[in-house]
């Protein structure tokens, strides 16, 4: 045997060991991917709504602060 033949046999042996996944393995991979995707979507929603709530709370504080300043100004001028 020459080096080329040995190399071809080694490639064939490596290919034989890499068999396609069984149905159960594919189901496991798919289930794991769906769970991971659901977790990431949940995390994104949580972060989005937390940021939105913080913005709304900041806006409400600003409105209350402005209303208090206007009330104080009116009371001083009367």
Biopython code that builds the backbone (N, CA, C, O; Angstrom):
import numpy as np
from Bio.PDB.StructureBuilder import StructureBuilder

atoms = [
    (1, "UNK", "N", (0.835, -1.189, 0.000)),
    (1, "UNK", "CA", (0.000, 0.000, 0.000)),
    (1, "UNK", "C", (0.874, 1.245, 0.000)),
    (1, "UNK", "O", (1.907, 1.314, 0.666)),
    (2, "UNK", "N", (0.424, 2.212, -0.765)),
    (2, "UNK", "CA", (1.167, 3.460, -0.767)),
    (2, "UNK", "C", (0.470, 4.471, 0.167)),
    (2, "UNK", "O", (-0.578, 4.170, 0.739)),
    (3, "UNK", "N", (1.050, 5.645, 0.312)),
    (3, "UNK", "CA", (0.544, 6.648, 1.249)),
    (3, "UNK", "C", (-0.859, 7.116, 0.858)),
    (3, "UNK", "O", (-1.683, 7.381, 1.733)),
    (4, "UNK", "N", (-1.138, 7.221, -0.435)),
    (4, "UNK", "CA", (-2.445, 7.676, -0.880)),
    (4, "UNK", "C", (-3.532, 6.680, -0.472)),
    (4, "UNK", "O", (-4.594, 7.081, 0.005)),
    (5, "UNK", "N", (-3.275, 5.411, -0.654)),
    (5, "UNK", "CA", (-4.257, 4.385, -0.289)),
    (5, "UNK", "C", (-4.510, 4.386, 1.221)),
    (5, "UNK", "O", (-5.650, 4.254, 1.666)),
    (6, "UNK", "N", (-3.444, 4.534, 1.997)),
    (6, "UNK", "CA", (-3.592, 4.583, 3.450)),
    (6, "UNK", "C", (-4.420, 5.807, 3.847)),
    (6, "UNK", "O", (-5.289, 5.719, 4.715)),
    (7, "UNK", "N", (-4.150, 6.930, 3.219)),
    (7, "UNK", "CA", (-4.898, 8.151, 3.518)),
    (7, "UNK", "C", (-6.378, 7.979, 3.186)),
    (7, "UNK", "O", (-7.238, 8.416, 3.950)),
    (8, "UNK", "N", (-6.677, 7.349, 2.057)),
    (8, "UNK", "CA", (-8.071, 7.128, 1.673)),
    (8, "UNK", "C", (-8.783, 6.203, 2.660)),
    (8, "UNK", "O", (-9.943, 6.430, 3.003)),
    (9, "UNK", "N", (-8.091, 5.170, 3.112)),
    (9, "UNK", "CA", (-8.678, 4.247, 4.097)),
    (9, "UNK", "C", (-8.934, 4.977, 5.407)),
    (9, "UNK", "O", (-9.972, 4.767, 6.035)),
    (10, "UNK", "N", (-8.004, 5.832, 5.832)),
    (10, "UNK", "CA", (-8.202, 6.605, 7.060)),
    (10, "UNK", "C", (-9.396, 7.550, 6.932)),
    (10, "UNK", "O", (-10.181, 7.678, 7.871)),
    (11, "UNK", "N", (-9.540, 8.207, 5.792)),
    (11, "UNK", "CA", (-10.685, 9.084, 5.573)),
    (11, "UNK", "C", (-11.989, 8.302, 5.618)),
    (11, "UNK", "O", (-12.980, 8.764, 6.183)),
    (12, "UNK", "N", (-11.983, 7.109, 5.016)),
    (12, "UNK", "CA", (-13.186, 6.284, 5.009)),
    (12, "UNK", "C", (-13.537, 5.841, 6.423)),
    (12, "UNK", "O", (-14.710, 5.825, 6.794)),
    (13, "UNK", "N", (-12.542, 5.485, 7.206)),
    (13, "UNK", "CA", (-12.791, 5.047, 8.582)),
    (13, "UNK", "C", (-13.340, 6.202, 9.411)),
    (13, "UNK", "O", (-14.265, 6.006, 10.200)),
    (14, "UNK", "N", (-12.786, 7.402, 9.245)),
    (14, "UNK", "CA", (-13.293, 8.569, 9.975)),
    (14, "UNK", "C", (-14.732, 8.847, 9.571)),
    (14, "UNK", "O", (-15.560, 9.183, 10.418)),
    (15, "UNK", "N", (-15.036, 8.710, 8.289)),
    (15, "UNK", "CA", (-16.398, 8.946, 7.805)),
    (15, "UNK", "C", (-17.365, 7.910, 8.327)),
    (15, "UNK", "O", (-18.522, 8.231, 8.599)),
    (16, "UNK", "N", (-16.923, 6.681, 8.473)),
    (16, "UNK", "CA", (-17.797, 5.626, 8.980)),
    (16, "UNK", "C", (-18.156, 5.855, 10.442)),
    (16, "UNK", "O", (-19.238, 5.465, 10.882)),
    (17, "UNK", "N", (-17.273, 6.474, 11.189)),
    (17, "UNK", "CA", (-17.554, 6.716, 12.600)),
    (17, "UNK", "C", (-18.513, 7.897, 12.794)),
    (17, "UNK", "O", (-19.135, 8.015, 13.850)),
    (18, "UNK", "N", (-18.637, 8.756, 11.804)),
    (18, "UNK", "CA", (-19.539, 9.895, 11.905)),
    (18, "UNK", "C", (-20.876, 9.540, 11.268)),
    (18, "UNK", "O", (-21.194, 10.011, 10.176)),
    (19, "UNK", "N", (-21.635, 8.732, 11.934)),
    (19, "UNK", "CA", (-22.946, 8.334, 11.436)),
    (19, "UNK", "C", (-23.951, 9.446, 11.727)),
    (19, "UNK", "O", (-23.758, 10.228, 12.658)),
    (20, "UNK", "N", (-25.014, 9.520, 10.944)),
    (20, "UNK", "CA", (-26.035, 10.524, 11.220)),
    (20, "UNK", "C", (-26.700, 10.256, 12.574)),
    (20, "UNK", "O", (-26.695, 9.129, 13.070)),
    (21, "UNK", "N", (-27.262, 11.298, 13.150)),
    (21, "UNK", "CA", (-27.914, 11.162, 14.453)),
    (21, "UNK", "C", (-29.165, 10.311, 14.339)),
    (21, "UNK", "O", (-29.836, 10.284, 13.308)),
    (22, "UNK", "N", (-29.455, 9.625, 15.420)),
    (22, "UNK", "CA", (-30.686, 8.840, 15.446)),
    (22, "UNK", "C", (-31.869, 9.779, 15.638)),
    (22, "UNK", "O", (-31.685, 10.963, 15.920)),
    (23, "UNK", "N", (-33.082, 9.255, 15.488)),
    (23, "UNK", "CA", (-34.287, 10.062, 15.652)),
    (23, "UNK", "C", (-34.364, 10.642, 17.050)),
    (23, "UNK", "O", (-34.727, 11.807, 17.215)),
    (24, "UNK", "N", (-34.030, 9.854, 18.060)),
    (24, "UNK", "CA", (-34.069, 10.328, 19.448)),
    (24, "UNK", "C", (-33.067, 11.449, 19.668)),
    (24, "UNK", "O", (-33.352, 12.415, 20.375)),
    (25, "UNK", "N", (-31.891, 11.319, 19.060)),
    (25, "UNK", "CA", (-30.883, 12.373, 19.193)),
    (25, "UNK", "C", (-31.337, 13.660, 18.505)),
    (25, "UNK", "O", (-31.120, 14.755, 19.026)),
    (26, "UNK", "N", (-31.974, 13.527, 17.322)),
    (26, "UNK", "CA", (-32.483, 14.714, 16.637)),
    (26, "UNK", "C", (-33.562, 15.383, 17.474)),
    (26, "UNK", "O", (-33.607, 16.610, 17.563)),
    (27, "UNK", "N", (-34.433, 14.587, 18.087)),
    (27, "UNK", "CA", (-35.481, 15.141, 18.941)),
    (27, "UNK", "C", (-34.882, 15.872, 20.130)),
    (27, "UNK", "O", (-35.367, 16.934, 20.518)),
    (28, "UNK", "N", (-33.825, 15.305, 20.713)),
    (28, "UNK", "CA", (-33.163, 15.966, 21.843)),
    (28, "UNK", "C", (-32.574, 17.301, 21.416)),
    (28, "UNK", "O", (-32.734, 18.304, 22.112)),
    (29, "UNK", "N", (-31.896, 17.316, 20.278)),
    (29, "UNK", "CA", (-31.283, 18.549, 19.785)),
    (29, "UNK", "C", (-32.360, 19.596, 19.489)),
    (29, "UNK", "O", (-32.204, 20.764, 19.843)),
    (30, "UNK", "N", (-33.448, 19.180, 18.842)),
    (30, "UNK", "CA", (-34.530, 20.111, 18.512)),
    (30, "UNK", "C", (-35.206, 20.635, 19.774)),
    (30, "UNK", "O", (-35.491, 21.829, 19.866)),
    (31, "UNK", "N", (-35.467, 19.767, 20.746)),
    (31, "UNK", "CA", (-36.105, 20.171, 21.998)),
    (31, "UNK", "C", (-35.212, 21.160, 22.743)),
    (31, "UNK", "O", (-35.688, 22.168, 23.265)),
    (32, "UNK", "N", (-33.929, 20.864, 22.785)),
    (32, "UNK", "CA", (-32.981, 21.750, 23.465)),
    (32, "UNK", "C", (-32.932, 23.122, 22.769)),
    (32, "UNK", "O", (-32.878, 24.154, 23.438)),
    (33, "UNK", "N", (-32.952, 23.133, 21.446)),
    (33, "UNK", "CA", (-32.934, 24.394, 20.701)),
    (33, "UNK", "C", (-34.206, 25.197, 20.961)),
    (33, "UNK", "O", (-34.140, 26.415, 21.126)),
    (34, "UNK", "N", (-35.378, 24.524, 21.000)),
    (34, "UNK", "CA", (-36.629, 25.236, 21.290)),
    (34, "UNK", "C", (-36.628, 25.813, 22.688)),
    (34, "UNK", "O", (-37.083, 26.939, 22.890)),
    (35, "UNK", "N", (-36.123, 25.060, 23.667)),
    (35, "UNK", "CA", (-36.063, 25.551, 25.043)),
    (35, "UNK", "C", (-35.130, 26.760, 25.142)),
    (35, "UNK", "O", (-35.460, 27.750, 25.796)),
    (36, "UNK", "N", (-33.984, 26.680, 24.503)),
    (36, "UNK", "CA", (-33.029, 27.784, 24.540)),
    (36, "UNK", "C", (-33.614, 29.024, 23.868)),
    (36, "UNK", "O", (-33.453, 30.137, 24.369)),
    (37, "UNK", "N", (-34.294, 28.836, 22.734)),
    (37, "UNK", "CA", (-34.915, 29.963, 22.046)),
    (37, "UNK", "C", (-36.005, 30.591, 22.922)),
    (37, "UNK", "O", (-36.103, 31.816, 22.996)),
    (38, "UNK", "N", (-36.814, 29.775, 23.578)),
    (38, "UNK", "CA", (-37.863, 30.298, 24.454)),
    (38, "UNK", "C", (-37.261, 31.081, 25.618)),
    (38, "UNK", "O", (-37.789, 32.124, 26.002)),
    (39, "UNK", "N", (-36.171, 30.589, 26.175)),
    (39, "UNK", "CA", (-35.516, 31.309, 27.271)),
    (39, "UNK", "C", (-34.976, 32.652, 26.798)),
    (39, "UNK", "O", (-35.107, 33.651, 27.504)),
    (40, "UNK", "N", (-34.378, 32.691, 25.629)),
    (40, "UNK", "CA", (-33.823, 33.938, 25.116)),
    (40, "UNK", "C", (-34.932, 34.943, 24.790)),
    (40, "UNK", "O", (-34.775, 36.138, 25.041)),
    (41, "UNK", "N", (-36.048, 34.469, 24.233)),
    (41, "UNK", "CA", (-37.167, 35.362, 23.946)),
    (41, "UNK", "C", (-37.750, 35.893, 25.244)),
    (41, "UNK", "O", (-38.076, 37.076, 25.339)),
    (42, "UNK", "N", (-37.886, 35.031, 26.242)),
    (42, "UNK", "CA", (-38.383, 35.471, 27.542)),
    (42, "UNK", "C", (-37.479, 36.508, 28.177)),
    (42, "UNK", "O", (-37.950, 37.490, 28.751)),
    (43, "UNK", "N", (-36.190, 36.287, 28.073)),
    (43, "UNK", "CA", (-35.226, 37.244, 28.624)),
    (43, "UNK", "C", (-35.319, 38.579, 27.892)),
    (43, "UNK", "O", (-35.256, 39.635, 28.521)),
    (44, "UNK", "N", (-35.467, 38.540, 26.570)),
    (44, "UNK", "CA", (-35.580, 39.775, 25.785)),
    (44, "UNK", "C", (-36.844, 40.542, 26.162)),
    (44, "UNK", "O", (-36.801, 41.763, 26.312)),
    (45, "UNK", "N", (-37.975, 39.837, 26.318)),
    (45, "UNK", "CA", (-39.214, 40.494, 26.731)),
    (45, "UNK", "C", (-39.071, 41.110, 28.109)),
    (45, "UNK", "O", (-39.504, 42.239, 28.339)),
    (46, "UNK", "N", (-38.467, 40.373, 29.024)),
    (46, "UNK", "CA", (-38.280, 40.881, 30.386)),
    (46, "UNK", "C", (-37.432, 42.146, 30.376)),
    (46, "UNK", "O", (-37.787, 43.130, 31.025)),
    (47, "UNK", "N", (-36.341, 42.135, 29.666)),
    (47, "UNK", "CA", (-35.468, 43.312, 29.599)),
    (47, "UNK", "C", (-36.174, 44.485, 28.937)),
    (47, "UNK", "O", (-36.028, 45.626, 29.376)),
    (48, "UNK", "N", (-36.939, 44.213, 27.881)),
    (48, "UNK", "CA", (-37.650, 45.284, 27.190)),
    (48, "UNK", "C", (-38.668, 45.944, 28.107)),
    (48, "UNK", "O", (-38.710, 47.170, 28.212)),
    (49, "UNK", "N", (-39.495, 45.132, 28.774)),
    (49, "UNK", "CA", (-40.532, 45.696, 29.630)),
    (49, "UNK", "C", (-39.953, 46.337, 30.883)),
    (49, "UNK", "O", (-40.533, 47.288, 31.407)),
    (50, "UNK", "N", (-38.835, 45.843, 31.371)),
    (50, "UNK", "CA", (-38.175, 46.488, 32.512)),
    (50, "UNK", "C", (-37.670, 47.870, 32.101)),
    (50, "UNK", "O", (-37.807, 48.832, 32.857)),
    (51, "UNK", "N", (-37.093, 47.971, 30.919)),
    (51, "UNK", "CA", (-36.612, 49.267, 30.430)),
    (51, "UNK", "C", (-37.783, 50.211, 30.183)),
    (51, "UNK", "O", (-37.703, 51.397, 30.502)),
    (52, "UNK", "N", (-38.868, 49.691, 29.617)),
    (52, "UNK", "CA", (-40.043, 50.530, 29.372)),
    (52, "UNK", "C", (-40.641, 51.022, 30.685)),
    (52, "UNK", "O", (-41.027, 52.186, 30.789)),
    (53, "UNK", "N", (-40.721, 50.153, 31.686)),
    (53, "UNK", "CA", (-41.251, 50.555, 32.990)),
    (53, "UNK", "C", (-40.366, 51.622, 33.633)),
    (53, "UNK", "O", (-40.874, 52.559, 34.248)),
    (54, "UNK", "N", (-39.067, 51.488, 33.496)),
    (54, "UNK", "CA", (-38.150, 52.484, 34.055)),
    (54, "UNK", "C", (-38.336, 53.830, 33.356)),
    (54, "UNK", "O", (-38.315, 54.872, 34.011)),
    (55, "UNK", "N", (-38.517, 53.820, 32.038)),
    (55, "UNK", "CA", (-38.738, 55.068, 31.301)),
    (55, "UNK", "C", (-40.051, 55.718, 31.728)),
    (55, "UNK", "O", (-40.103, 56.932, 31.924)),
    (56, "UNK", "N", (-41.100, 54.930, 31.872)),
    (56, "UNK", "CA", (-42.401, 55.468, 32.288)),
    (56, "UNK", "C", (-42.320, 56.041, 33.693)),
    (56, "UNK", "O", (-42.869, 57.108, 33.967)),
    (57, "UNK", "N", (-41.640, 55.336, 34.577)),
    (57, "UNK", "CA", (-41.481, 55.839, 35.948)),
    (57, "UNK", "C", (-40.701, 57.144, 35.960)),
    (57, "UNK", "O", (-41.050, 58.059, 36.706)),
    (58, "UNK", "N", (-39.664, 57.251, 35.159)),
    (58, "UNK", "CA", (-38.890, 58.486, 35.060)),
    (58, "UNK", "C", (-39.726, 59.625, 34.502)),
    (58, "UNK", "O", (-39.629, 60.759, 34.970)),
    (59, "UNK", "N", (-40.544, 59.327, 33.506)),
    (59, "UNK", "CA", (-41.420, 60.336, 32.934)),
    (59, "UNK", "C", (-42.450, 60.795, 33.968)),
    (59, "UNK", "O", (-42.728, 61.989, 34.078)),
    (60, "UNK", "N", (-43.015, 59.855, 34.722)),
    (60, "UNK", "CA", (-43.991, 60.213, 35.763)),
    (60, "UNK", "C", (-43.339, 61.087, 36.827)),
    (60, "UNK", "O", (-43.960, 62.044, 37.290)),
    (61, "UNK", "N", (-42.111, 60.788, 37.225)),
    (61, "UNK", "CA", (-41.410, 61.630, 38.200)),
    (61, "UNK", "C", (-41.197, 63.031, 37.659)),
    (61, "UNK", "O", (-41.358, 64.013, 38.384)),
    (62, "UNK", "N", (-40.838, 63.126, 36.395)),
    (62, "UNK", "CA", (-40.621, 64.435, 35.777)),
    (62, "UNK", "C", (-41.917, 65.238, 35.734)),
    (62, "UNK", "O", (-41.914, 66.435, 36.021)),
    (63, "UNK", "N", (-43.029, 64.587, 35.378)),
    (63, "UNK", "CA", (-44.324, 65.275, 35.334)),
    (63, "UNK", "C", (-44.694, 65.764, 36.730)),
    (63, "UNK", "O", (-45.123, 66.907, 36.888)),
    (64, "UNK", "N", (-44.533, 64.907, 37.754)),
    (64, "UNK", "CA", (-44.846, 65.322, 39.121)),
    (64, "UNK", "C", (-43.952, 66.480, 39.559)),
    (64, "UNK", "O", (-44.420, 67.416, 40.206)),
    (65, "UNK", "N", (-42.681, 66.421, 39.211)),
    (65, "UNK", "CA", (-41.747, 67.479, 39.573)),
    (65, "UNK", "C", (-42.144, 68.802, 38.913)),
    (65, "UNK", "O", (-42.132, 69.854, 39.553)),
    (66, "UNK", "N", (-42.495, 68.736, 37.623)),
    (66, "UNK", "CA", (-42.918, 69.942, 36.908)),
    (66, "UNK", "C", (-44.209, 70.502, 37.498)),
    (66, "UNK", "O", (-44.341, 71.715, 37.661)),
    (67, "UNK", "N", (-45.159, 69.627, 37.819)),
    (67, "UNK", "CA", (-46.415, 70.075, 38.419)),
    (67, "UNK", "C", (-46.160, 70.729, 39.778)),
    (67, "UNK", "O", (-46.774, 71.748, 40.095)),
    (68, "UNK", "N", (-45.279, 70.167, 40.565)),
    (68, "UNK", "CA", (-44.964, 70.749, 41.871)),
    (68, "UNK", "C", (-44.296, 72.109, 41.711)),
    (68, "UNK", "O", (-44.598, 73.037, 42.462)),
    (69, "UNK", "N", (-43.398, 72.239, 40.750)),
    (69, "UNK", "CA", (-42.741, 73.527, 40.514)),
    (69, "UNK", "C", (-43.749, 74.579, 40.060)),
    (69, "UNK", "O", (-43.678, 75.731, 40.487)),
    (70, "UNK", "N", (-44.671, 74.195, 39.208)),
    (70, "UNK", "CA", (-45.686, 75.146, 38.736)),
    (70, "UNK", "C", (-46.595, 75.569, 39.884)),
    (70, "UNK", "O", (-46.942, 76.745, 40.002)),
    (71, "UNK", "N", (-46.982, 74.617, 40.730)),
    (71, "UNK", "CA", (-47.828, 74.922, 41.882)),
    (71, "UNK", "C", (-47.101, 75.849, 42.837)),
    (71, "UNK", "O", (-47.696, 76.808, 43.330)),
    (72, "UNK", "N", (-45.840, 75.591, 43.110)),
    (72, "UNK", "CA", (-45.051, 76.459, 43.989)),
    (72, "UNK", "C", (-44.946, 77.865, 43.411)),
    (72, "UNK", "O", (-45.042, 78.845, 44.150)),
    (73, "UNK", "N", (-44.753, 77.974, 42.111)),
    (73, "UNK", "CA", (-44.622, 79.289, 41.472)),
    (73, "UNK", "C", (-45.921, 80.049, 41.579)),
    (73, "UNK", "O", (-45.899, 81.249, 41.851)),
    (74, "UNK", "N", (-47.059, 79.396, 41.374)),
    (74, "UNK", "CA", (-48.351, 80.069, 41.469)),
    (74, "UNK", "C", (-48.628, 80.525, 42.895)),
    (74, "UNK", "O", (-49.149, 81.617, 43.124)),
    (75, "UNK", "N", (-48.268, 79.665, 43.857)),
    (75, "UNK", "CA", (-48.533, 80.027, 45.252)),
    (75, "UNK", "C", (-47.697, 81.218, 45.672)),
    (75, "UNK", "O", (-48.163, 82.037, 46.463)),
    (76, "UNK", "N", (-46.492, 81.342, 45.177)),
    (76, "UNK", "CA", (-45.643, 82.476, 45.546)),
    (76, "UNK", "C", (-46.111, 83.767, 44.917)),
    (76, "UNK", "O", (-45.967, 84.823, 45.533)),
    (77, "UNK", "N", (-46.661, 83.734, 43.729)),
    (77, "UNK", "CA", (-47.094, 84.958, 43.060)),
    (77, "UNK", "C", (-48.420, 85.455, 43.579)),
    (77, "UNK", "O", (-48.734, 86.630, 43.391)),
    (78, "UNK", "N", (-49.193, 84.644, 44.206)),
    (78, "UNK", "CA", (-50.516, 85.087, 44.702)),
    (78, "UNK", "C", (-50.342, 85.770, 45.962)),
    (78, "UNK", "O", (-51.319, 86.225, 46.557)),
]
sb = StructureBuilder()
sb.init_structure("model")
sb.init_model(0)
sb.init_chain("A")
sb.init_seg("    ")
for serial, (resi, resn, name, xyz) in enumerate(atoms, 1):
    if name == "N":
        sb.init_residue(resn, " ", resi, " ")
    sb.init_atom(name, np.array(xyz, "f"), 0.0, 1.0, " ", f" {name:<3s}", serial, name[0])
structure = sb.get_structure()
